[in-house]
Amino acid sequence: MKKLFKIGIFLFILSAVILSIDTHGSAGTDYSTIRVKISINKTSIPIVVSGSYKIPEAGITINSGSYNITLNNNKVRIHGNGTDKTANNSISLISQSKNNLITIKGTIYGDIKYLGDMVFTANSGTLLVVNHLPLEEYLYGVVAYEMSNSFPLEALKAQAVCARGYAANKIKTSGAYDIVDTTVDQVYKGYEPAYQRVIQAVNETKGHVLTYNGKIISTFYAASNGGQTELPGNIWGGGAAKNKEYPYLPQKDDPYDLENPNSLYQIIFVPKTVAGSQYDAPNSGLGEYIVRIVNLTTYCNVRTGPGTNYSIIGSAYLGDTFTWLDSTTNDKGETWHKVNYKGSNGYIISTYAQKTKNDGFIYENPVLTDLQNRAYEKLKSSGKNIAKATDVKINSVNSLTNGQQRWPGTGSRCYVTANANVTVQYYPTGSSTLSSNTNLALVLELMKKTSSGGYSQSHDYLNSNLSMRGVRNAQGGYEITNGRYGHGVGMSQRGAQTMAANHNKTYQEILAFYFPGTKLTDINSGQQVPEPGNNPTITSSKYTIQNSNITGLSTNLKVSTFTSNISVQNGTVQLVSSDGKAKTSGVMATGDKLHLRYKDSGSIYKTYNIVIYGDINGDGDITIVDLLRIQKHLLNTSKLSGAYLTAGDVSKDGAVTILDLLRVQKHLLGTAYIQQ
């Protein structure tokens, strides 16, 4: 009894962090339409119309064809395809069918197709272009570019919820537009029906946003957080007071982000022992002058001649050194150094190639070069007479540790300096004899302080796109690490990808991890148009068809019996098993999926999960194995997710608890059967 009590307490605590769906909050507000400013800055814009559009300012309707929208003397004109009308300062194209599309040529993203209405307005000498469309349709053009159509479906669903919440908070009743189509808000590139996975993710989360205390939250997200989510008060200022405004955006470790091999992460090894090791400054024999690769974090191209119009023959990496042969300036004013590249003549642009005299100690490791320069400066400031930095020899790096935090006292693992202790020798000016060993305490800049008191990510050898920098111990030395692509607040897109792909997490679980304490809430977010044409639908008189699940199936139900009780309109269906393979025989089981497809294209409109309550292991029956699966879930040794989690909720109260375990037990004993 005590054990059961402990399990109950455990489940109560667990339920506090799992998202629930609130179907009432914010439902009264109309979020059905959003106005998006299209990034194009011209006085003449060619468009292609597919379908019929009313132009109320001109009292006409135009049909499919090519047109031009032009601005002249602050008046807007549409002409082409037998039409030539001018309005005072604005022309609106109002779609007469949900299947219509407008292609705008020459946006910053190229020629883009758009759903909804389009308004062209004279604005400060150019045309202001604003797309008016249902919020759900807008999301088709956001999720595909903030993530990728290739991402796992559950990750795309999490992105759809985040993007929907962000956009909903931007909708207003004043001004010419609500949101722009760039990273200033969210990247939006119109409508692409080929992105069926994205469309499915938006459709299956229709109207869902995250709320906290009844308000739609700021669902911030970024590509990668470097293994730790960041506090909003650190990134955007305001400190602890700002953090209190966003209690659902905590600072926490994110192992999923680090697990993803696509998360950008830079590591530079720094050896403890330098003298006599492979990292020692070599006696290069490269000639009187050398060219050294600098000012980049990866590599630059080596070409057959002095210009980017010449062929690439190889790559030169940060710290590489080559024999200098000559320098030349091309007709563009670019200086290129001619070097000996693997026995052949190669050219490297001077932006990344530094010509220097080949004498003294020249290190290929960029951190050792940095330490050498700082050792030289410190020795000179202490009164030592040394001619140049390359007269300083580094024998060992005795310690390398994190220095000043970027945001002290907040727990953030972002550092702006690293502290080093090194042992060096040097050639005094005019002497060919090295000095005795000298220990020096040095400070490396991981970020440079700006004149305004902030910090710049620009750096000589650390990737300037990444901002989470620090030091850690490694075998034989140390590592300078550099991660976090983006601000790091809220959801990591790479972390969400890993959670869905490698850990079978649902979008609800992904959102609960990144936005703890929030609720999924339904809002009025407008219609959906996944593909031009009539949308397919399914009905059944025997089974219950919900937003994304089909329930009401009996155990050991034959596939043929199930499919015979499904009616399809304007489309086709395909049943697949949990491994994605077509299923035409056998019995139905939890984890099977029913794809609803368009009749003409065959592309997927929507996918339904098959759920048989009590069939936790997905074999179509309820057995002792299912009882053990619930037990493992409650003991946290093997968590259920997706359709299997739903199937475990046999009491249908929204959570898998000890009560569900007892219900399955009673079913097996024959004292009370589970109702489907």
HELIX and SHEET records of a PDB file:
HELIX    1   1 LYS A    2  SER A   15  1                                  14    
HELIX    2   2 LEU A  135  GLU A  146  1                                  12    
HELIX    3   3 LEU A  153  LYS A  170  1                                  18    
HELIX    4   4 GLN A  196  ASN A  203  1                                   8    
HELIX    5   5 PRO A  232  ILE A  235  1                                   4    
HELIX    6   6 GLY A  239  GLU A  245  1                                   7    
HELIX    7   7 PRO A  255  GLU A  259  1                                   5    
HELIX    8   8 PRO A  366  SER A  381  1                                  16    
HELIX    9   9 ALA A  389  ASP A  391  5                                   3    
HELIX   10  10 GLN A  493  HIS A  503  1                                  11    
HELIX   11  11 TYR A  507  TYR A  514  1                                   8    
HELIX   12  12 VAL A  559  SER A  564  1                                   6    
HELIX   13  13 ILE A  624  LEU A  634  1                                  11    
HELIX   14  14 GLY A  642  GLY A  648  1                                   7    
HELIX   15  15 ILE A  658  LEU A  669  1                                  12    
SHEET    1   A 4 ILE A  21  ASP A  22  0                                        
SHEET    2   A 4 LYS A 519  ASP A 522  1                                        
SHEET    3   A 4 HIS A 208  TYR A 212 -1                                        
SHEET    4   A 4 LYS A 215  ILE A 216 -1                                        
SHEET    1   B 7 ILE A  60  ILE A  62  0                                        
SHEET    2   B 7 TYR A  53  ILE A  55 -1                                        
SHEET    3   B 7 SER A  90  SER A  95 -1                                        
SHEET    4   B 7 ASP A 117  ASN A 123 -1                                        
SHEET    5   B 7 THR A 126  PRO A 134 -1                                        
SHEET    6   B 7 THR A  33  LYS A  37 -1                                        
SHEET    7   B 7 ILE A 179  VAL A 180  1                                        
SHEET    1   C 6 THR A  83  ALA A  87  0                                        
SHEET    2   C 6 LYS A  75  GLY A  80 -1                                        
SHEET    3   C 6 GLY A  65  ASN A  72 -1                                        
SHEET    4   C 6 SER A  44  SER A  50 -1                                        
SHEET    5   C 6 LEU A 101  THR A 107 -1                                        
SHEET    6   C 6 GLY A 110  TYR A 114 -1                                        
SHEET    1   D 2 TYR A 221  ALA A 222  0                                        
SHEET    2   D 2 MET A 491  SER A 492  1                                        
SHEET    1   E 3 GLN A 266  PRO A 271  0                                        
SHEET    2   E 3 GLY A 477  TYR A 485 -1                                        
SHEET    3   E 3 LEU A 466  ALA A 474 -1                                        
SHEET    1   F 5 SER A 344  ILE A 349  0                                        
SHEET    2   F 5 THR A 335  TYR A 341 -1                                        
SHEET    3   F 5 THR A 321  THR A 329 -1                                        
SHEET    4   F 5 TYR A 289  ILE A 293 -1                                        
SHEET    5   F 5 ALA A 353  LYS A 357 -1                                        
SHEET    1   G 2 TYR A 299  ARG A 303  0                                        
SHEET    2   G 2 ILE A 312  TYR A 317 -1                                        
SHEET    1   H 3 VAL A 392  ASN A 402  0                                        
SHEET    2   H 3 THR A 417  TYR A 426 -1                                        
SHEET    3   H 3 THR A 438  GLU A 445 -1                                        
SHEET    1   I 2 LYS A 448  LYS A 449  0                                        
SHEET    2   I 2 TYR A 455  SER A 456 -1                                        
SHEET    1   J 2 THR A 537  THR A 539  0                                        
SHEET    2   J 2 SER A 567  GLN A 569 -1                                        
SHEET    1   K 5 THR A 544  ILE A 545  0                                        
SHEET    2   K 5 ASN A 549  THR A 551 -1                                        
SHEET    3   K 5 ILE A 604  ILE A 610  1                                        
SHEET    4   K 5 LYS A 593  TYR A 598 -1                                        
SHEET    5   K 5 GLY A 571  VAL A 576 -1                                        
END                                                                             
